[in-house]
Amino acid sequence: MTTYTGSCHCGAVRFEVEAEIDHVRVCDCSIRSMRGALNARVLKENLRLLTP
């Protein structure tokens, strides 16, 4: 599996996920569309928070 890193919009919450991502969705909210963000679903067990 591949490990990906990410964060919330402001960067206060950081995380890692282990997944084989083969499908993503484009979000049409104003913040995500300006940033070019994509969404993917992952299993809860594969999510690791890096910030408290």
N, C-alpha and C positions, 0 to 999 in steps of 0.2 A: 504494500500500500504506500501511497504517497502522503507526506505530511504537508499540509498547507497552513499558513498563518493568516490571521485576519484581526480586525478590530471593529468596534462600533464607529459611528460617524465621527465622534470627536477624538477617538483614540484612547479614551480612558479605560476601556475594557479590551484586553487583548486575549486572543485564544489561538489554539492549534486544533486542527482536525486531521484525522487519518482517514483517507477515503480514496476510492477510485471514482473520480467524478467524470461521468460520461454524458451528463445533461445539466444545463444551467438555464435559468430563467432571467429575463431582463425585467427589471422593476421600472415602473413609469412614475415613481414619486420624484419630486423635483430635486431632492438632494442626491439620490442615487443616480438619476439620469445624468446630472451634471458631472458626477464623478466617474460614470461609466461602470458602476458596480453591477455585479451579477450575483444571483442567488442560487444556491444548491442545497438540497436536503442531505443531511448526514445522520447517522445513528448517534443517539445520545451518548452511548458508550465510547464513541470515537472523538468526543469533544473534550478538550482539556483547557480550562481557564488558566491564563498566565498571570492575571492580576487578581488581587483579593476582592 
